Amino acid sequence: NAGVTQTPKFQVLKTGQSMTLQCAQDMNHNSMYWYRQDPGMGLRLIYYSASEGTTDKGEVPNGYNVSRLNKREFSLRLESAAPSQTSVYFCASSARDRGYGGRGELFFGEGSRLTVL
Amino acid sequence: DAKTTQPPSMDCAEGRAANLPCNHSTISGNEYVYWYRQIHSQGPQYIIHGLKNNETNEMASLIITEDRKSSTLILPHATLRDTAVYYCIVRAYGNKLVFGAGTILRVKS
């Protein structure tokens, strides 16, 4: 049982290049999230998907796009990378909240470390 | 969701109880108190959450004041492996989880 898997784990880009971070979960969770964490800072929500087929903006969505490909997969795309997007990116998933049969805890991947030069 | 206030850092002796406070004075009736921790560059890990009753699991205990304006996470016998950033988050079911700066807990031998 792998949980939440992110690829790639490390990536170096030049300014203006594009790339997609992939995330997959095997826990049959409905909700998925993308966070970024800058050095010495807490996590900030970029986008989330409450269920398959829906996506919503978080705190810092500018410069990113997402795709909920199916229930398992949620990708994050940087169309034109900028140095300000140098960060560690975490994907997470959660089952339904307690009111709907779960308890809403988030399970996180190991992170993808992105450097934009 | 209501905001939370945590001390930026705390120290604890190994083997002693670690008590991490959190203020959430604007919490609403349908908002839960969640605790997560992040051990050096890993993804955050869920610890516990509660609404108004005290909660205990294999990792920790959560004590919520009667007026729900503050709470304390208790690690009963802290070990060096408990050194981490601890996040207190207030969230209503169905809402997204928003992290603050958290408390850096240093467990020392």
HADDOCK unambig.tbl for C-alpha pairs under 7 A between the chains (distance, minus, plus):
assign (segid A and resid 41 and name CA) (segid B and resid 101 and name CA) 6.17 0.50 0.50
assign (segid A and resid 42 and name CA) (segid B and resid 99 and name CA) 6.06 0.50 0.50
assign (segid A and resid 42 and name CA) (segid B and resid 100 and name CA) 5.56 0.50 0.50
assign (segid A and resid 42 and name CA) (segid B and resid 101 and name CA) 4.76 0.50 0.50
assign (segid A and resid 43 and name CA) (segid B and resid 99 and name CA) 5.57 0.50 0.50
assign (segid A and resid 44 and name CA) (segid B and resid 98 and name CA) 6.96 0.50 0.50
assign (segid A and resid 44 and name CA) (segid B and resid 99 and name CA) 6.61 0.50 0.50
assign (segid A and resid 45 and name CA) (segid B and resid 98 and name CA) 6.83 0.50 0.50
assign (segid A and resid 90 and name CA) (segid B and resid 43 and name CA) 6.76 0.50 0.50
assign (segid A and resid 97 and name CA) (segid B and resid 93 and name CA) 5.91 0.50 0.50
assign (segid A and resid 97 and name CA) (segid B and resid 94 and name CA) 6.83 0.50 0.50
assign (segid A and resid 105 and name CA) (segid B and resid 46 and name CA) 6.28 0.50 0.50
assign (segid A and resid 106 and name CA) (segid B and resid 46 and name CA) 6.70 0.50 0.50
assign (segid A and resid 107 and name CA) (segid B and resid 45 and name CA) 6.97 0.50 0.50
assign (segid A and resid 108 and name CA) (segid B and resid 43 and name CA) 5.22 0.50 0.50
assign (segid A and resid 108 and name CA) (segid B and resid 44 and name CA) 6.28 0.50 0.50
assign (segid A and resid 109 and name CA) (segid B and resid 43 and name CA) 5.87 0.50 0.50
assign (segid A and resid 110 and name CA) (segid B and resid 42 and name CA) 5.74 0.50 0.50
assign (segid A and resid 110 and name CA) (segid B and resid 43 and name CA) 5.31 0.50 0.50
assign (segid A and resid 111 and name CA) (segid B and resid 43 and name CA) 6.44 0.50 0.50
